Amino acid sequence: MDRWLRTYQEVREQSEHICAPLAKEDYVVQPIVDVSPPKWHLGHTTWFYETFLLSKRKDYRIFDPQYNYVFNSYYESVGARVIRTDRGNLSRPTVDDVYAYRRYVDEHVAQWISAGGHGEELDEIMAWGINHEQQHQELLLTDIKYILGHNPLFPPYQPVYKLPATTVCNAAYQCIPEGLYQIGYEGDGFCFDNERDIHRIWLDSYEIATQPVTNGEFLAFIRDGGYTDFRHWHAEGWEWVCKEQVRAPLYWYEIDGEWMYYTLAGMRKLDIDEPVCHISFYEASAYAAWKGCRLPTEAEWEVAAPQIEWGRRWEWTNSAYLPYPRFRKAEGALGEYNGKFMVNQMVLRGASDVTPTGHSRVTYRNFFPPSARWQYTGIRLVRNA
């Protein structure tokens, strides 16, 4: 079997496996603008292959011309689209329609690959499509968690969902000496365009925590009045705390004097040894200030990555999301994938408990606005050496 076909089928099956525990009513909910309905994710990832791969073939017949409007996300060059806030209003196409759409596109992609019709350009699009769907698999799980975690009944995604085991580690700091370092992606494998090109950067010496901040450590911040002391916060962060009345990380609830938190397996007693999760950049920065530390820059994080434990949380850095010195946007619609978002966003590094296997690397540059916390985001501290 062609390696592309095997990988394609495995990734496509995984998206549907993620959605298997859902009731049909769960597929269409959109509680906030950041969260897209699971049905939309399934349709959008299918639209990606149809639009950027299959539509190049003269003999391919589009499944439904209206789906370009329904499932286009932000590609201006591909045409008009449903605005993001209205994705939850799409009762049609139905869930069954979307699965039929997936089967139709999967059949045609398999035929195309089996016929040996892929060249270098189409190989590139296939790689983009697979990595794009893996991104949406992580979004699926985080969006499903938000949908169910904001249902008044707090239903579990799966009662038997296996949560990652907690490892109790002694906190330590790794010293990184000053020097000229190289960062950015180098190699022949896949990476997104925002990871290129490699370049050198000077770093002063610093000490970076080998472990992320835990729930227990963050709980001490709460008990010390961290959310009510403006001295720890950026002005914009303090405005956010006051306006939104934030008093704890997302999914934390104090019930009868005991802290609980919602997980994909349902409500659980707070595990103080777990890495703190669902934290905004504002909260991460405030906690670091309270500790007399700071967040790492993305260059500091990448240089230190081989010497620290990472992968449980997307870790906020103190770096704005900006292009690297020799950044080049991809041609055509795929050039809209990263470059146009390089404003008002902060970089996160690492991976999370719900990042697909094989989809993480030390050069990966995730990015979100500073108020975002529905993703699996956490904190790592740095102090000056």
C-alpha positions in Angstrom: 0.0 0.0 0.0 1.3 3.5 -0.9 2.6 5.2 2.3 0.5 8.2 1.5 -2.7 6.1 1.4 -1.9 4.3 4.6 -1.1 7.5 6.5 -4.1 9.3 5.0 -6.5 6.5 6.0 -5.1 6.3 9.5 -5.4 10.1 10.1 -8.9 10.2 8.7 -10.1 7.3 10.8 -8.6 8.9 13.9 -10.8 12.0 13.4 -13.9 9.9 13.3 -12.7 7.8 16.3 -12.4 11.0 18.3 -16.1 11.8 17.5 -17.4 8.3 18.1 -18.4 8.9 21.8 -20.5 11.9 20.9 -24.3 12.1 20.7 -25.5 13.8 17.5 -26.6 16.8 19.6 -23.0 17.3 20.6 -21.8 17.7 17.0 -23.5 21.1 16.4 -22.8 23.1 19.6 -20.7 26.3 19.5 -20.6 27.9 23.0 -18.0 30.6 22.1 -16.4 31.9 19.0 -13.1 30.0 19.6 -14.9 26.7 19.7 -16.1 25.1 16.4 -18.8 22.4 16.3 -17.3 18.9 15.8 -19.4 18.5 12.7 -17.7 21.6 11.2 -14.2 20.2 12.0 -15.1 17.0 10.1 -16.4 18.9 7.2 -13.6 21.5 7.0 -10.8 18.9 7.0 -12.6 17.1 4.2 -13.1 20.4 2.3 -9.3 21.0 2.5 -8.5 17.8 0.5 -11.3 18.4 -1.9 -10.3 22.1 -2.5 -6.5 21.9 -2.6 -6.1 18.4 -4.0 -9.0 16.8 -5.8 -10.3 19.9 -7.5 -7.1 20.0 -9.5 -8.2 17.0 -11.4 -10.4 17.6 -14.4 -12.4 14.5 -13.9 -13.4 15.2 -10.3 -16.9 16.3 -9.6 -17.4 18.5 -6.5 -19.6 16.8 -3.9 -21.7 19.9 -3.2 -20.7 23.4 -4.5 -22.3 25.0 -1.4 -19.8 23.3 0.9 -17.1 25.7 -0.1 -19.1 28.4 1.6 -19.9 26.3 4.6 -16.5 24.7 5.3 -14.0 27.3 4.2 -12.3 28.7 7.4 -10.4 31.8 6.6 -9.0 31.4 3.0 -9.9 34.7 1.3 -8.5 33.5 -2.0 -10.9 30.6 -2.1 -14.1 32.6 -1.8 -16.9 33.6 0.6 -17.5 31.7 3.8 -19.8 31.4 6.8 -18.4 33.7 9.5 -16.8 31.9 12.4 -19.4 32.9 14.9 -22.2 31.3 12.8 -20.7 27.8 12.5 -23.0 26.7 15.3 -26.1 27.8 13.3 -25.5 25.2 10.7 -28.1 22.6 11.3 -27.6 21.7 7.7 -25.7 19.9 6.3 -26.6 17.2 8.8 -24.1 15.1 10.6 -25.0 12.2 8.3 -24.4 14.5 5.3 -20.9 15.4 6.6 -20.0 11.7 7.0 -21.3 11.0 3.5 -19.1 13.9 2.3 -16.1 12.3 4.1 -16.7 8.9 2.5 -17.0 10.5 -1.0 -13.8 12.5 -0.7 -11.9 9.6 0.9 -12.9 7.3 -1.9 -11.6 9.7 -4.6 -8.4 10.5 -2.7 -7.7 6.7 -2.4 -8.4 6.2 -6.1 -6.0 9.1 -7.0 -3.2 7.8 -4.8 -3.6 4.2 -6.0 -3.4 5.4 -9.6 0.0 6.8 -8.8 -1.0 10.2 -9.9 0.9 12.3 -7.3 4.0 14.3 -8.1 6.1 16.6 -6.0 3.6 19.4 -5.8 0.7 17.1 -4.8 2.9 15.3 -2.3 3.4 18.7 -0.6 -0.4 19.3 -0.5 -1.0 15.8 0.9 1.6 16.5 3.7 -0.1 19.8 4.5 -3.5 18.1 4.5 -2.5 15.4 6.9 -0.8 17.8 9.3 -3.7 20.2 9.0 -6.1 17.4 10.0 -3.9 16.4 12.9 -4.1 20.0 14.1 -7.9 19.7 13.9 -7.8 16.5 15.9 -6.3 18.4 18.8 -8.9 21.2 18.3 -11.7 18.6 18.2 -10.7 17.3 21.7 -10.3 20.7 23.2 -13.6 22.0 21.6 -15.4 18.8 22.8 -14.1 19.4 26.3 -15.3 23.0 26.2 -18.8 22.0 24.9 -19.3 19.3 27.5 -17.4 21.1 30.3 -19.9 24.0 30.0 -22.9 21.8 30.0 -24.6 22.2 33.4 -24.5 18.4 33.8 -20.8 18.2 33.2 -21.1 15.0 31.2 -17.9 13.0 30.6 -16.7 12.7 27.0 -15.9 9.1 27.9 -16.3 7.8 31.5 -13.4 5.4 30.8 -11.3 8.0 29.1 -7.7 7.3 30.2 -6.1 10.4 31.7 -2.3 10.6 31.5 -0.6 9.3 34.6 0.8 12.0 36.9 4.5 11.9 37.5 5.7 13.5 40.7 9.1 15.2 40.0 11.3 17.4 42.0 11.4 21.0 40.7 14.8 22.0 39.4 16.3 24.6 37.2 18.7 24.0 34.3 21.3 26.6 33.6 21.8 27.6 29.9 25.0 29.5 29.3 25.1 32.7 27.3 26.0 32.2 23.6 25.0 32.3 20.0 22.4 29.6 19.2 20.6 28.4 16.2 16.9 28.0 16.1 14.3 27.1 13.4 13.5 24.0 11.5 16.3 22.2 9.6 15.7 19.0 7.7 13.8 17.3 4.9 10.7 16.4 6.9 7.4 18.3 7.1 7.2 21.6 8.9 5.0 24.6 8.7 6.3 27.7 6.9 6.5 29.7 10.1 9.2 27.4 11.4 11.6 28.4 8.7 14.4 29.4 8.2 17.1 28.5 10.6 18.8 31.6 12.1 21.2 32.5 14.9 20.2 34.4 18.0 22.3 35.6 21.0 21.0 34.6 24.4 22.2 35.8 27.8 22.6 33.1 30.4 19.4 31.9 32.1 17.9 29.2 34.2 14.8 27.3 33.1 12.6 25.1 35.1 12.9 21.4 34.1 9.2 20.8 34.9 6.0 22.9 34.2 4.1 24.6 37.0 1.7 22.2 38.8 -1.8 22.6 40.0 -0.6 22.7 43.6 1.9 25.4 42.9 -0.8 27.5 41.1 -3.2 26.9 43.9 -0.8 28.7 46.2 -1.0 31.7 43.9 -4.8 31.7 44.2 -4.7 31.3 48.0 -2.3 34.2 48.3 -4.8 36.5 46.5 -3.0 36.4 43.1 -6.2 37.1 41.2 -7.0 40.2 43.3 -3.5 41.9 43.4 -3.0 44.2 40.4 0.8 44.3 41.0 1.3 40.9 39.3 -0.6 41.7 36.2 -0.1 43.5 32.9 -2.6 46.4 32.5 -4.5 44.5 29.8 -4.4 41.3 31.9 -5.8 43.1 35.0 -8.5 44.6 32.8 -9.4 41.1 31.6 -9.4 39.7 35.1 -11.7 42.4 36.4 -14.1 42.3 33.4 -14.3 38.5 33.2 -14.3 38.0 37.0 -11.6 35.3 36.6 -10.6 33.7 39.9 -9.2 30.3 38.8 -8.0 28.4 35.7 -10.7 27.3 33.3 -12.6 24.1 34.5 -11.7 24.7 38.1 -14.6 24.7 40.6 -14.5 25.2 44.4 -17.3 22.9 45.7 -17.9 22.7 49.5 -14.4 24.0 50.2 -12.7 21.5 47.9 -11.2 22.2 44.5 -12.5 20.1 41.6 -11.8 20.2 37.9 -13.5 19.0 34.8 -11.6 16.4 32.6 -12.6 14.4 29.5 -13.4 11.6 32.0 -15.7 13.9 33.9 -15.4 15.9 37.1 -12.4 15.0 39.3 -10.8 16.1 42.6 -8.0 18.5 41.7 -4.7 16.6 41.3 -2.1 18.9 42.8 0.8 17.2 41.0 -0.7 17.6 37.5 0.7 20.4 35.3 -1.6 23.3 35.6 -3.8 23.6 32.4 -6.1 26.0 30.6 -4.2 29.1 31.6 -4.2 32.4 29.6 -1.0 34.3 28.8 -2.2 36.9 31.3 -2.4 34.3 34.1 0.9 32.7 33.2 2.7 36.1 33.3 1.0 37.1 36.5 2.0 33.8 38.2 5.6 34.2 37.0 5.7 37.7 38.4 4.3 36.5 41.7 7.1 33.9 41.8 9.8 36.6 41.0 10.4 34.9 37.7 9.4 35.3 34.0 8.2 33.3 31.1 10.9 32.1 28.6 11.2 33.6 25.2 10.5 31.1 22.4 14.3 31.0 21.5 15.1 30.2 25.2 12.5 27.5 25.2 13.8 25.9 22.0 17.4 26.0 23.0 16.6 24.4 26.4 14.1 21.8 25.0 16.5 18.8 24.9 17.2 19.4 28.6 13.7 19.8 30.0 10.5 17.7 30.3 7.9 18.9 27.8 4.9 17.6 25.9 2.0 17.7 28.5 1.0 21.4 27.9 1.4 24.1 25.3 3.6 26.5 27.2 3.2 30.2 26.9 6.4 32.1 26.0 7.1 35.8 26.3 7.5 36.1 22.5 5.1 37.8 20.2 4.2 35.7 17.1 6.3 37.3 14.4 8.0 36.1 11.2 11.5 34.7 11.4 14.2 36.9 9.5 13.9 35.0 6.2 10.3 33.9 6.5 8.6 33.2 3.1 4.9 32.7 2.8 3.8 29.7 0.7 2.4 30.5 -2.7 -1.4 30.6 -3.2 -4.1 30.0 -0.6 -1.7 27.9 1.6 0.2 31.1 2.1 -2.7 32.3 4.2 -2.2 29.5 6.7 0.2 31.2 9.1 1.6 34.5 7.9 -1.5 36.7 8.1 -2.0 35.9 11.8 1.4 37.4 12.8 -0.2 40.2 14.9 -1.7 40.3 18.4 -0.7 36.7 19.2 1.7 35.1 21.6 3.8 32.0 20.8 3.4 28.7 22.6 5.9 25.9 22.5 5.8 22.2 23.2 2.7 19.9 22.8 -0.2 18.7 24.9 -1.9 15.6 26.2 -4.2 15.7 23.2 -1.6 16.5 20.5 -1.6 13.6 18.0 1.4 11.2 18.2 4.2 12.4 15.9 2.8 15.9 15.5 5.2 17.6 17.9 8.7 18.9 17.5 10.9 21.5 19.3 10.6 24.0 16.4 6.7 23.9 16.3 5.3 27.5 16.8 1.8 27.4 18.1 0.1 30.8 18.7 -3.0 32.2 20.3 -4.2 35.6 21.6 -3.2 36.3 25.2 -6.7 35.8 26.6 -7.1 32.2 25.1 -7.2 29.4 27.6 -9.6 26.7 26.2 -6.5 25.0 24.8 -4.2 22.8 26.9 -2.0 25.7 27.9 0.4 25.8 30.8 3.4 27.6 32.4 7.1 27.1 32.6 9.3 29.5 34.6 12.6 31.1 33.8 14.9 33.2 36.0 18.0 35.2 35.1 21.2 33.4 35.9 
